[in-house]
Amino acid sequence: MLTGYCFENLFKGLAAARKMDVEKTCGARGGHGISVYGSKLMELTPENRWFLERAEEFAVWAGKYAAPRDSPAFVDAEKKQKRSMRFDDVVLGDELIARIESQILTAMAEST
């Protein structure tokens, strides 16, 4: 859950650094849709996207509740095994954080 929130804040920071409307750009799934707006803000590898989709499930509901409010979300998460973490997720997360940080710093430098 906290990993999902971390990426949520990083992407919102990137949108803000680029002077974008953060609420409009990062509004998917109540603001927790990191795989959706992450893809809008930067190019993601399929592996990055899958990592974010899984972290998103924990940020939206799996980190807090036994089941989501709607059954389609639960069925989708079960079919795609989204409520899972892999051994290499730490490395994927660290690499993605570094890429986002670099883009935030670039956007901030360009705006000054």
C-alpha positions as CSV (number, residue, x, y, z in Angstrom):
1,M,0.0,0.0,0.0
2,L,2.8,2.4,0.9
3,T,4.6,1.6,-2.3
4,G,1.6,2.6,-4.3
5,Y,1.2,5.8,-2.3
6,C,4.9,6.6,-2.9
7,F,4.5,6.3,-6.7
8,E,1.2,8.3,-6.5
9,N,3.1,11.2,-4.8
10,L,6.0,11.0,-7.2
11,F,3.8,11.1,-10.3
12,K,1.8,14.0,-8.8
13,G,5.0,15.8,-8.1
14,L,6.1,15.2,-11.7
15,A,2.8,16.6,-13.0
16,A,3.2,19.6,-10.7
17,A,6.8,20.2,-11.9
18,R,5.5,20.2,-15.5
19,K,2.9,22.7,-14.5
20,M,0.1,20.4,-15.4
21,D,-3.3,20.3,-13.6
22,V,-2.5,17.6,-11.1
23,E,-6.1,16.9,-10.2
24,K,-7.1,16.4,-13.8
25,T,-4.0,14.6,-14.9
26,C,-3.8,12.3,-11.9
27,G,-7.5,11.7,-11.1
28,A,-7.8,8.0,-12.1
29,R,-9.3,5.7,-9.5
30,G,-9.8,8.4,-7.0
31,G,-6.2,9.6,-7.4
32,H,-4.7,6.2,-6.8
33,G,-4.6,5.1,-10.5
34,I,-0.9,5.2,-10.8
35,S,-0.7,2.8,-13.8
36,V,-3.1,5.0,-15.7
37,Y,-1.6,8.4,-15.1
38,G,2.0,7.1,-14.8
39,S,1.6,6.1,-18.5
40,K,0.4,9.6,-19.4
41,L,3.3,11.3,-17.7
42,M,6.2,9.1,-18.9
43,E,7.1,6.2,-21.1
44,L,6.8,2.9,-19.1
45,T,8.1,-0.5,-20.0
46,P,5.6,-3.3,-19.9
47,E,7.4,-4.5,-16.7
48,N,7.1,-1.0,-15.1
49,R,3.4,-0.9,-16.0
50,W,2.7,-4.4,-14.5
51,F,4.6,-3.3,-11.3
52,L,2.4,-0.2,-11.1
53,E,-0.8,-2.1,-11.8
54,R,0.0,-4.4,-8.8
55,A,1.0,-1.6,-6.5
56,E,-2.1,0.3,-7.5
57,E,-4.3,-2.6,-6.3
58,F,-2.7,-2.3,-2.9
59,A,-3.1,1.5,-2.9
60,V,-6.8,1.3,-3.9
61,W,-8.0,-1.5,-1.7
62,A,-5.8,-4.6,-1.1
63,G,-3.6,-2.9,1.5
64,K,-6.7,-1.9,3.6
65,Y,-9.5,-4.4,3.0
66,A,-10.1,-8.1,2.5
67,A,-12.0,-7.3,-0.7
68,P,-12.9,-4.3,-2.9
69,R,-16.3,-2.6,-2.9
70,D,-17.1,-4.0,-6.3
71,S,-16.8,-7.6,-7.4
72,P,-15.4,-6.9,-10.9
73,A,-12.3,-5.3,-9.3
74,F,-11.8,-8.4,-7.2
75,V,-12.3,-10.8,-10.1
76,D,-9.9,-8.8,-12.2
77,A,-7.3,-8.8,-9.5
78,E,-7.6,-12.5,-9.0
79,K,-7.5,-13.4,-12.7
80,K,-4.4,-11.3,-13.3
81,Q,-2.8,-12.0,-9.9
82,K,-2.5,-8.3,-9.1
83,R,-2.4,-8.8,-5.4
84,S,1.1,-10.2,-5.5
85,M,4.6,-9.0,-5.2
86,R,7.7,-10.5,-7.0
87,F,11.3,-10.9,-5.9
88,D,12.5,-8.3,-8.4
89,D,9.9,-5.6,-7.4
90,V,12.4,-3.8,-5.2
91,V,14.8,-3.4,-8.1
92,L,12.0,-2.3,-10.5
93,G,10.7,0.2,-7.9
94,D,14.2,1.7,-7.3
95,E,14.8,2.1,-11.0
96,L,11.4,3.7,-11.6
97,I,11.9,6.1,-8.7
98,A,15.2,7.2,-10.1
99,R,13.6,7.8,-13.6
100,I,10.8,9.8,-12.1
101,E,13.1,11.8,-9.9
102,S,15.3,12.6,-13.0
103,Q,12.2,13.8,-14.9
104,I,11.0,16.0,-12.0
105,L,14.5,17.6,-11.7
106,T,14.5,18.2,-15.5
107,A,11.1,19.8,-15.4
108,M,12.0,22.0,-12.5
109,A,15.2,23.2,-14.2
110,E,13.3,24.0,-17.4
111,S,10.7,26.1,-15.5
112,T,13.3,28.4,-13.9
